């Protein structure tokens, strides 16, 4: 494994600072700097960008982002044990790394930087989905960031990028499909991590796209919650949970009523969300 900078190998960094990954923090450290560089490259040309990274841990991805030329990296880390390792990276890349000690779920990301912003993270698995949902629900839209390049468990990655008819298609796929172009860039095997997780992981790249501003996130959430809450039932039945006359919803979406939620395109849910908003 080649080095991408003059800092010590990550195994030495972890040993020196006693950074045993904590399950309760959802931590799985990436040790292969070639792999972290590959993740950084998925995010595109970073030379004019500020990159926000959540959960850097010992800094493997942080180092890759800086080595790939990121103008600035803002690293948000809740685990105080990791701060000394990150401070060593800060010293090696003067003026380019800002470390924030705090809870990623409580950060107002819009206030962190101006100019081109990209979020690139090996997310702690226990907060990955709520973080993504928050970023996808940003208002106004287009959001403050240009793209999201994020590590998830492969199962979650499939839920994000699923299309109508896929087994994994559900509420998360509708939200992501409405607001972004999302794709799985590549899989990451268990052996890439310390400790190895029980599942395969995947890198997902999401790019915001223009949306119909007549639809509100909360209205879409209400419709998808009802539709997928009883996903094996026909939508004529499941949509009753919205409290809106079902025939109005079906007519707006051009549905017969015998369809199931996992068959419906994103546009059908958007049409029903407009009716729900006017209830």
N, C-alpha and C positions, 0 to 999 in steps of 0.2 A: 504494500500500500504506500503510495507516494504521499509526501507532505505538500500541502498547499501554501504553507507559510513557515516562518521560523520558530513558531511556538512548539512546545512539546507535543508528542502524540497524545490523543485523548485518553488513552488508558492510563498514561502517567499523570495526566491532570486529575482524573477521577480518583486515582490512588492517593495523590498528594493532598487532595482536599477532602478525602473521606466521603465522596459523593455516592453513597449507595442509593440507587433509585428507590423511591417510596411508592408503594402501590396506592396508598391513600391519596397521593397527589397525581395519580395517573401517569407516572413517569416511566418512560422507556427511552434510554439514551441511545442516540445514533453515534457509532464510533468510526464508521468508515467515511473519511473525509472526501474520498472520490464520490461516494454516494451523495453526501451533502452538497457537493459542488454540482452534481447532476440535478438535484432538486432546485438549487439556486438558478440554474440555467433555464428551467421550465418557466420561471417568472419573467424571462426575457432580459433585455438590456437594462441594467440597473444603474448605469453611470449617472443619470440625472434624477434618480429616484431616492426617496426616503422609504426604507423598508421597515415595517413594523413586525416584530417577531414576538410571539407569545410562547412562554415556556422554554427558553433557550437551554436551561440546564447547564452542563459544562461548556456549552458554546460551540459544538461541532458545526451546526448550521450557521451560527453567527459568523464564524470564521470563514465559511464558504461564501456567504453573502458579501463580506468585506473583500475577500480575495477575488471575487468575481466583479468587483468594481462598484458596489453600491455606494452612492454618495454619502449616505448616512444610514445607520441601523439603529432603531429604537427597540431595545430588548426589554420585555416585561416579564419579571421573574418573581414568583411568590416565595420560593424556597431560599431563605437567607443563606443556606449552606453553599449555594452556587455563586453567590455574589463575588467572593474573592477570585474565582476562576474567570468570571466575566471581566473583572477589573484588570486582570492580566491581559486580556484581549484588548480592552480599552487603551491600555498603555502601548500596546503594539501597533495600534491603528489610531494615532492621536487625532482627536477632534471628529472622529467618524462614528463612534459608538456611544450612545446614550443608554444608560441602564436605569430602569424604573423598577423599584422594589414595591410590588403591590399585587392585588388580585385582578386578574385579567377580566373577570366578569363585572368589575366595578369601574373600569376605565372608560372615559369618554374619548374614544379614538379620534373623533373629529378635531379635537383640540391639540393633538400631539405634534402636528406638523402641517406645513403648507406646501404647495407644489405637488408634483407627482408622488403619489403614495401607493405602495403595494404591500399587501400583507402576505408574509411567507412564514410558515410555522410547521414544526412537528408538534401538533397540538396535544396537550395532555388529554388522554382519551376520555377522562371522566367529565370534561367540560367542553368537548369538541362540538357536539351538536348544538348546545345553547349558544355558544359563541357564533357559530355559523348562522344560526337563525337570526341572531341579533344583527349581524353584518348584512344579511340579505333583506332585512326589514328596515334598513336605513331610510330615513326621510329627511330631506328631499332626495329624489332619485333623478338622474344618475348620482351615485354616492361620492363620497370624498376619496375613494380609492379607485385605482385603475384595474386592479385584478386581485384575486385571492389564489394563492398556491399553498395548499394545505394537506397535511398528512392525516388520514383517518384509518380506522379499521376498514378492511376491504368491504365488509358487509355494509358499513355506513356509506362508503364511497359509491357503492352500487345503488343505494337508496337515493343519493343526491342526483346521480346521473341517469336514473332509470327513465324509460320512455313508456307511454301507454301500452299496456299489454304485458309488460315485464312483471315478474313476481315481486320485484323490489319497488315497484311504482306506488307512491303514496304521497302523503302531505308534503314531505320534504322535497320530493322531486317536482311537485307542482310549483312550490315556492321558488326553487332554484331555476326551473324551466321558464317561469314567468319573467324573472328578472336577470338571468344570466345565460350565457352559453357555457355549459359545464362539460368537462370531459375528464376521464381518468387518464393521466399521463403515463403512469407505469406502476407496477406492483412492487412492493418491498417485502422481502422475505423475513421471517422471524429472526434468522441468524444475524441480521444487520443490527439488532438492538442488544442492549444490556440493561436489564435481563431480557431474554427473548420472550415476547408476548405469546399468548396461546393462539394467535390468529395472524393471518397475512394482513399487511397494510397496503395502502395505495395512496399515491399523490393525485389530488384533484386540482384542476386549474379552472377557475371560474372568471369570466370576463363580463362585467355589467353590459346590458344592452338597453335600448330605449323601451319604455313600457307605456301602456295605456294608463294615463294618470287618473282616469275616472274610477279606477279600482283601488280600494284601500286594503292594506294588508289585513286589518282586523276582519273585514268582511269576507275576504278570501279564506281566512283561517276558520271562520265560522262555517262556511260551506264545506270545506274539505274535512273539517272535524266531523260533521254530520255524515258526509258521504263515506268516508273511510272508517268511521266508527263502527259501521256494520258492513264491512267491505264485501262480504259474501252475499249480501242481499241486493236485490235490484234497487236502483236509485229511487224508484217511485216510493219505496218503503223507507230507505235510509234517510232521504232528504226531509222526511217529516220532522226530524229533530231540529231543523232550522226554525220552525215556527212560522214559515212562510208557505202560502198555498203552493203545493208541489207542482200543480199544473203550470203556474206562472214560471217556476224555475225551469221546468222541462221545455216549455215553449221558447224561452229565451235562449236556451242552449241547443235547441233543435234536436231534442231527445224524445224517444218514445216512452221511456220509463223502465224498460226491461233490461237496460244496460247495467253493468256493475261499475263501481267507481274506478277500478284499475284499468278500465277500457277507455276512459274519457280523456280527450286531449285537454291540455292546459286551457285552451280557449273556451271550452265548455264551462270550466270552473269560473273563469273570469266573467262570462256572461251571467252566470247565476249569482256571482258576488255583487254585480250591479243591481240585480233585482233584490237581493238581500238588503243592500244599503238603502233602498227606497221603501222598505217595509213600513 
